[in-house]
Amino acid sequence: MKKLVTLSALIGLLLSCNQKTKEQLQIEEAMVIYNQNAEVVHALFDAIENEDLETAASFFAEEIKFNPPAYGGNVLDK
């Protein structure tokens, strides 16, 4: 009887320790979104690295404005 009680207490302890907390679930959801965003950024960098400007430009909105680093430079669009 003593062994049965001890065994059931150990099994209960192991099962309670393996459950994920709300914080762990939120972190896992955030990591899924992070990995999706990382794939997009890697695809953009690969397009720029391969000098594929059409593919790289497809990652930006049509109404984007570019401010060149030179003083007094004209604001450019896509």
Buried (B, 14 or more C-beta within 10 A) or exposed (E): EEEEEEEEEEEEEEEEEEEEEEEEEEEEEEEEEEEEEEEEEEBBEEBEEEEEEEBBEEEEEEEEEEEEEEEEEEEEEE
